Amino acid sequence: MTMRPTPVVPYRHFHRLAWLAVALAFGVIVFGAFVRLSNAGLSCPDWPTCYGRAAWPTHANDAADHAATAIRAVEPHKAWREQLHRMLAGSLGVLVLSLALLAARKRRHGLVQVIGAAVLVGIGIPLYMHGQHAAASVFAILGEGLLLFAALRWSNLDLARAAALTLAVIVFQALLGMWTVTWLLKPIVVMGHLLGGLLTFSLLTWMAWKATDIPIRLADAKRVRLLLGIGLALLTLQIALGGWTSANYAALACANDFPKCVGQWWPPTNFREGFVLWRGIGVDYEGGVLDGASRIAIQMAHRIVAGVVFVYLLGLGYRLIRTPGMLAWGVTLAVLVCAQVALGIANVKLGLPLQIAVAHNAGAALLLFVLVSLIARVRRPEA
C-alpha cells in the first residue's frame, strides 16, 4: 500500500503558532459577525484608518474636520467595533505571514518570494489611502500573483504550499474588507468576506493538524473521507446561503414565523431578483435594497438547504459514532448540528437577538472545524 509522506514540520514550534492562528482566526470570525450584525460595518468610512485615525474617534466631534464625515457621521459606539475588528484581522495577517516565512525558509528563494509579496501588498496600502486606487490594486495583484505562483511551484511536504496559499487568502481578505466599506456593504462582497474568513480558518486548522501529526487510522478511511468531503461541500453551500441571507437583510423576511413563512407554507417568492449577484457600484446596501418576495426567496432557500445539511450531518455523526474510535467526534458533530438548527430557529422566533445571531455564526465555524479536522487526520492504517 502506498502511504502519503508525513509532513516535515518546518520549525519545532510551528504547530503552536498554527494553533494560535486558528484560535485568533475563530475570534476574528466571531467578532466580525458581531460587527456585521450590530450594523457597525460602515462605521469607519475610510480604510485602513478610521476617520484618519489609527484607532477610532471617541467623541462625535473628534473627526469633524475629516473628509470621511461627508460620507457618514461619526458614531463612536460603533466605530470601535469596526476598527478593533480590523486590528484583530491585521494581527492574524502578521501571524500567517510568520507561518509562511517559516514554511518557506528552506525553499530556494522562498523567503524572497514571501517577503517580496508582502512588500508589494504593503506598498499598495498608502497608495490606496492617497486615492491612487488603480496603482494600489496593481501592487496588490502582483503580490497575490507572487504568492499563488509560489504555492503552485512548491510541494506541501513541509507545508510551504498551504502556508503560501493561506497568506494569499489573507491578502484577498484584506481587499474584501476594504471593498466592504468602500462599496457600501455590497452583498456579494460581504458574503465573499465571510467565506474568505472561514476558508482562512479551515486552511489554518488543516495546517495545524498536519504540523501536530496525530493521525486517526481507519480501515475504511477512503470512504469516511469521501463522506466528510460531501459534508464539507454541503456545509459550505449552506454557509454561503447564510452569508447571502445576512448581507441582504433577509433573516427576518418571514417575520417571526417558523416553520411557515408569513403564515404560509410557500409564500410568494422572487428567486431571480433575490439571487442577482452584481448590481453595480454606488448603492448603499445597509438595511437591504430587495423587496419582500426577493428576501423571502433567499430565506426559503436557506431553510431548505439547512434541512438537507441537518439530515446529512446528523447521519454522518451517527456513522462516526458507530465507527470504532470515533464516538467523541460523532457525538460532537451531532450535538453541534442540532444546536446550529436550534439557534437558527431561535433567531427567527425571537427576532434575531444579537447574542444568538453571533452564536449561530460561531456554530457554523465549529462545524467547519470538526469536518476539516477529520479530513486532515483520518488516514489509512500503516502497512
PLY file of the C-alpha trace (Angstrom):
ply
format ascii 1.0
element vertex 383
property float x
property float y
property float z
element edge 382
property int vertex1
property int vertex2
end_header
0.00 0.00 0.00
1.35 3.44 -0.93
1.45 5.79 2.03
1.41 9.55 1.83
4.60 11.06 3.23
4.28 12.60 6.67
4.71 16.42 6.53
8.09 17.70 7.66
7.48 20.40 10.25
9.49 23.47 9.14
10.07 24.68 12.71
9.69 22.92 16.05
7.16 25.44 17.35
5.32 25.71 14.02
2.32 23.73 15.28
1.97 26.03 18.31
1.98 29.11 16.11
-0.52 27.43 13.79
-2.90 26.64 16.66
-2.57 30.22 17.92
-3.55 31.39 14.43
-6.54 29.02 14.45
-7.76 30.47 17.75
-7.25 34.04 16.55
-9.00 33.31 13.24
-12.00 31.94 15.14
-12.07 35.09 17.26
-11.89 37.31 14.16
-14.80 35.40 12.59
-17.00 35.68 15.68
-16.14 39.33 16.29
-16.69 40.08 12.60
-20.17 38.60 12.90
-20.78 40.85 15.91
-19.67 43.90 13.90
-21.86 43.00 10.91
-24.94 42.06 12.93
-24.73 45.19 15.09
-24.79 47.30 11.91
-21.29 48.66 12.50
-19.79 47.56 9.18
-19.79 51.09 7.73
-18.90 52.92 10.95
-15.39 53.71 9.61
-15.93 55.00 6.04
-12.19 55.19 5.28
-9.70 52.31 5.22
-7.46 51.20 6.89
-7.78 54.19 9.23
-10.99 55.23 10.94
-11.72 58.90 10.22
-7.98 59.29 9.67
-7.05 57.71 13.00
-5.08 54.54 13.64
-7.56 53.80 16.43
-11.01 55.42 16.31
-12.69 58.69 17.38
-14.06 58.51 20.91
-16.40 61.50 20.60
-18.72 62.60 17.81
-16.80 65.85 17.22
-13.30 64.28 17.28
-13.16 63.92 13.49
-15.28 66.89 12.45
-12.64 68.10 10.00
-12.01 64.73 8.31
-13.32 64.12 4.80
-14.93 60.81 5.83
-17.57 62.69 7.81
-19.08 63.71 4.46
-19.79 60.03 3.85
-21.02 59.10 7.31
-21.40 60.89 10.64
-19.14 59.69 13.45
-20.70 57.03 15.71
-18.06 56.24 18.36
-20.13 53.44 19.90
-19.92 51.60 16.56
-16.58 52.80 15.20
-14.55 50.96 17.86
-16.10 47.67 16.78
-15.13 48.03 13.15
-11.62 49.29 13.83
-10.91 46.70 16.52
-12.00 44.02 14.05
-9.51 45.41 11.54
-6.77 45.32 14.18
-7.51 41.71 15.06
-7.55 40.78 11.38
-4.24 42.60 10.91
-2.71 40.66 13.82
-3.88 37.43 12.20
-2.26 38.56 8.96
1.08 39.07 10.71
0.82 35.62 12.29
0.04 33.97 8.95
2.95 35.87 7.37
5.21 34.42 10.08
3.97 30.90 9.30
4.60 31.45 5.59
8.13 32.71 6.24
8.91 29.72 8.47
7.50 27.26 5.94
9.33 28.86 3.00
12.73 29.47 4.60
14.29 26.25 3.27
12.87 26.70 -0.22
15.07 28.19 -2.89
14.32 31.93 -2.91
11.37 31.12 -0.60
11.94 33.98 1.83
12.50 36.41 -1.03
9.17 35.45 -2.63
7.14 35.72 0.57
8.79 38.96 1.71
8.51 40.36 -1.83
4.79 39.63 -1.92
4.31 41.26 1.49
6.23 44.37 0.38
4.17 44.68 -2.81
0.92 44.48 -0.85
2.31 46.91 1.75
3.18 49.48 -0.95
-0.44 49.36 -2.14
-1.86 50.45 1.24
-0.54 54.06 1.33
-1.32 54.37 -2.38
-4.93 53.47 -1.65
-5.05 55.90 1.27
-3.94 58.71 -1.06
-6.66 57.92 -3.58
-4.46 56.08 -6.11
-6.78 53.09 -6.22
-5.68 51.72 -9.60
-2.00 51.71 -8.65
-2.82 50.16 -5.28
-4.76 47.39 -6.99
-1.85 46.66 -9.33
0.57 46.20 -6.43
-1.92 44.02 -4.54
-2.49 41.83 -7.61
1.26 41.47 -8.13
1.70 40.39 -4.51
-1.15 37.89 -4.81
0.27 36.55 -8.06
3.69 36.01 -6.50
2.17 34.03 -3.59
-0.01 31.91 -5.87
2.95 31.23 -8.16
4.96 30.03 -5.16
2.08 27.88 -3.90
1.78 26.17 -7.30
5.53 25.51 -7.54
6.12 24.25 -4.02
5.11 20.85 -2.70
3.30 20.56 0.62
5.76 18.19 2.29
6.91 20.99 4.60
3.53 22.81 4.48
5.05 25.52 2.29
2.25 25.36 -0.26
-0.51 25.57 2.37
1.22 28.45 4.17
1.69 30.47 0.97
-1.90 29.83 -0.09
-3.21 30.87 3.33
-1.26 34.11 3.14
-2.70 34.74 -0.34
-6.21 34.24 1.06
-5.44 36.65 3.93
-4.34 39.31 1.44
-7.52 38.84 -0.59
-9.49 39.03 2.66
-7.97 42.43 3.33
-9.08 43.55 -0.14
-12.60 42.26 0.53
-12.65 44.07 3.86
-11.67 47.28 2.07
-14.33 46.77 -0.62
-16.94 46.01 2.05
-16.52 49.58 3.27
-15.85 51.40 0.00
-18.64 49.57 -1.87
-21.14 50.17 0.94
-21.83 46.61 2.15
-22.29 45.16 -1.32
-23.84 41.70 -0.65
-21.52 39.68 -2.89
-18.50 41.26 -1.17
-19.93 40.77 2.33
-20.68 37.12 1.56
-17.23 36.68 0.00
-15.62 38.23 3.06
-17.41 35.72 5.29
-16.41 32.77 3.09
-12.84 34.05 2.90
-12.62 34.24 6.68
-13.89 30.68 7.03
-11.53 29.49 4.27
-8.63 31.05 6.19
-9.84 29.32 9.36
-10.11 26.00 7.52
-6.63 26.23 5.97
-5.10 27.10 9.32
-6.93 24.22 11.00
-5.71 21.79 8.34
-2.13 23.11 8.69
-2.22 22.92 12.48
-3.32 19.27 12.45
-0.75 18.34 9.80
2.01 20.02 11.81
0.82 18.34 15.01
0.65 14.98 13.18
-1.83 12.96 15.26
-3.50 10.77 12.61
-6.68 8.75 13.09
-6.14 5.36 11.43
-9.29 3.79 9.95
-9.60 0.74 7.73
-12.27 2.45 5.61
-10.52 5.85 5.67
-11.14 6.46 1.96
-14.92 6.13 2.32
-15.02 8.17 5.53
-13.02 10.97 3.89
-15.43 10.93 0.93
-18.41 11.28 3.29
-16.63 14.08 5.15
-15.86 15.84 1.86
-19.53 15.73 0.83
-20.49 17.09 4.23
-17.96 19.89 3.89
-19.32 20.83 0.44
-22.90 20.91 1.74
-21.90 22.95 4.79
-20.02 25.42 2.59
-23.10 25.89 0.41
-25.23 26.50 3.49
-22.73 28.98 4.94
-22.73 30.86 1.62
-26.54 31.00 1.71
-26.39 32.17 5.31
-23.97 34.92 4.31
-26.22 35.92 1.42
-29.22 35.97 3.78
-27.42 38.20 6.25
-25.92 40.51 3.61
-29.37 41.10 2.09
-31.06 41.57 5.48
-33.35 38.61 4.79
-33.04 36.84 8.14
-36.48 38.09 9.24
-38.11 38.02 5.79
-40.65 35.52 7.16
-41.23 37.73 10.22
-41.14 35.51 13.35
-42.82 32.61 11.60
-41.41 29.05 11.62
-41.80 26.50 10.09
-44.26 28.53 7.99
-43.29 31.86 6.43
-45.61 34.85 6.89
-48.40 32.38 7.68
-47.93 30.27 4.54
-46.02 27.11 3.70
-44.87 28.66 0.42
-45.45 32.43 0.20
-44.83 34.49 -2.97
-41.13 34.45 -3.86
-38.84 36.04 -6.41
-35.73 33.88 -6.73
-34.50 35.63 -9.88
-34.30 39.01 -8.17
-33.21 37.57 -4.83
-30.10 35.96 -6.28
-28.79 38.73 -8.53
-25.11 38.76 -7.53
-23.99 42.06 -9.07
-25.99 45.29 -9.08
-23.29 47.82 -9.86
-21.33 50.14 -7.58
-22.56 53.17 -5.66
-25.66 51.73 -3.98
-25.76 51.82 -0.17
-26.85 48.31 0.82
-27.14 48.94 4.57
-30.62 47.75 5.53
-31.02 45.95 2.20
-32.50 47.01 -1.15
-34.66 43.98 -2.05
-38.44 43.75 -1.84
-40.26 41.27 0.39
-40.69 38.50 -2.17
-36.99 38.54 -3.03
-35.95 38.37 0.62
-38.43 35.56 1.25
-36.86 33.61 -1.65
-33.44 33.93 -0.01
-34.80 32.88 3.38
-36.65 29.87 1.93
-33.52 28.70 0.06
-31.54 28.98 3.30
-34.15 26.91 5.17
-34.38 24.19 2.51
-30.64 23.67 2.27
-30.42 23.82 6.09
-32.77 20.84 6.21
-30.61 18.89 3.77
-27.42 19.71 5.67
-29.04 18.82 9.00
-30.14 15.38 7.81
-26.80 14.62 6.15
-24.55 15.76 9.02
-26.75 14.04 11.59
-26.46 10.84 9.56
-22.71 11.35 9.24
-22.48 11.84 13.01
-24.33 8.54 13.52
-21.95 6.85 11.08
-18.96 8.15 13.03
-20.48 7.06 16.36
-20.67 3.51 15.02
-17.05 3.62 13.84
-14.57 2.31 16.45
-12.58 5.13 18.00
-14.80 7.88 16.54
-17.50 8.09 19.23
-16.46 11.51 20.57
-16.20 13.04 17.09
-19.58 11.62 16.06
-21.32 12.89 19.18
-19.68 16.31 18.81
-20.83 16.60 15.19
-24.39 15.53 16.04
-24.65 17.91 19.01
-23.25 20.84 17.02
-25.60 20.38 14.06
-28.62 20.09 16.38
-27.52 23.21 18.28
-26.99 25.07 15.00
-30.53 24.32 13.81
-31.93 25.32 17.21
-30.04 28.64 17.05
-31.34 29.27 13.52
-34.93 28.71 14.62
-34.39 30.88 17.72
-33.10 33.68 15.50
-36.41 33.70 13.64
-38.75 33.18 16.59
-37.01 35.75 18.82
-36.41 38.40 16.17
-32.66 37.99 15.59
-31.19 38.73 19.05
-27.57 39.79 18.66
-26.16 37.15 21.00
-27.98 34.28 19.29
-27.15 35.56 15.81
-23.45 35.75 16.68
-23.61 32.28 18.27
-25.16 30.99 15.02
-22.09 32.22 13.11
-19.78 30.67 15.70
-21.67 27.37 15.35
-21.02 27.31 11.61
-17.30 27.80 12.26
-17.26 24.99 14.83
-18.97 22.60 12.42
-16.37 23.54 9.83
-13.63 22.88 12.38
-14.90 19.35 13.06
-15.14 18.38 9.39
-11.80 19.91 8.38
-10.09 18.37 11.42
-11.32 14.90 10.49
-10.36 15.32 6.83
-6.87 16.33 7.97
-6.49 13.46 10.46
-8.27 10.41 9.02
-5.81 8.16 7.22
-5.42 4.53 6.24
-3.67 2.12 8.61
0.08 1.86 8.19
1.24 -1.09 6.11
0 1
1 2
2 3
3 4
4 5
5 6
6 7
7 8
8 9
9 10
10 11
11 12
12 13
13 14
14 15
15 16
16 17
17 18
18 19
19 20
20 21
21 22
22 23
23 24
24 25
25 26
26 27
27 28
28 29
29 30
30 31
31 32
32 33
33 34
34 35
35 36
36 37
37 38
38 39
39 40
40 41
41 42
42 43
43 44
44 45
45 46
46 47
47 48
48 49
49 50
50 51
51 52
52 53
53 54
54 55
55 56
56 57
57 58
58 59
59 60
60 61
61 62
62 63
63 64
64 65
65 66
66 67
67 68
68 69
69 70
70 71
71 72
72 73
73 74
74 75
75 76
76 77
77 78
78 79
79 80
80 81
81 82
82 83
83 84
84 85
85 86
86 87
87 88
88 89
89 90
90 91
91 92
92 93
93 94
94 95
95 96
96 97
97 98
98 99
99 100
100 101
101 102
102 103
103 104
104 105
105 106
106 107
107 108
108 109
109 110
110 111
111 112
112 113
113 114
114 115
115 116
116 117
117 118
118 119
119 120
120 121
121 122
122 123
123 124
124 125
125 126
126 127
127 128
128 129
129 130
130 131
131 132
132 133
133 134
134 135
135 136
136 137
137 138
138 139
139 140
140 141
141 142
142 143
143 144
144 145
145 146
146 147
147 148
148 149
149 150
150 151
151 152
152 153
153 154
154 155
155 156
156 157
157 158
158 159
159 160
160 161
161 162
162 163
163 164
164 165
165 166
166 167
167 168
168 169
169 170
170 171
171 172
172 173
173 174
174 175
175 176
176 177
177 178
178 179
179 180
180 181
181 182
182 183
183 184
184 185
185 186
186 187
187 188
188 189
189 190
190 191
191 192
192 193
193 194
194 195
195 196
196 197
197 198
198 199
199 200
200 201
201 202
202 203
203 204
204 205
205 206
206 207
207 208
208 209
209 210
210 211
211 212
212 213
213 214
214 215
215 216
216 217
217 218
218 219
219 220
220 221
221 222
222 223
223 224
224 225
225 226
226 227
227 228
228 229
229 230
230 231
231 232
232 233
233 234
234 235
235 236
236 237
237 238
238 239
239 240
240 241
241 242
242 243
243 244
244 245
245 246
246 247
247 248
248 249
249 250
250 251
251 252
252 253
253 254
254 255
255 256
256 257
257 258
258 259
259 260
260 261
261 262
262 263
263 264
264 265
265 266
266 267
267 268
268 269
269 270
270 271
271 272
272 273
273 274
274 275
275 276
276 277
277 278
278 279
279 280
280 281
281 282
282 283
283 284
284 285
285 286
286 287
287 288
288 289
289 290
290 291
291 292
292 293
293 294
294 295
295 296
296 297
297 298
298 299
299 300
300 301
301 302
302 303
303 304
304 305
305 306
306 307
307 308
308 309
309 310
310 311
311 312
312 313
313 314
314 315
315 316
316 317
317 318
318 319
319 320
320 321
321 322
322 323
323 324
324 325
325 326
326 327
327 328
328 329
329 330
330 331
331 332
332 333
333 334
334 335
335 336
336 337
337 338
338 339
339 340
340 341
341 342
342 343
343 344
344 345
345 346
346 347
347 348
348 349
349 350
350 351
351 352
352 353
353 354
354 355
355 356
356 357
357 358
358 359
359 360
360 361
361 362
362 363
363 364
364 365
365 366
366 367
367 368
368 369
369 370
370 371
371 372
372 373
373 374
374 375
375 376
376 377
377 378
378 379
379 380
380 381
381 382
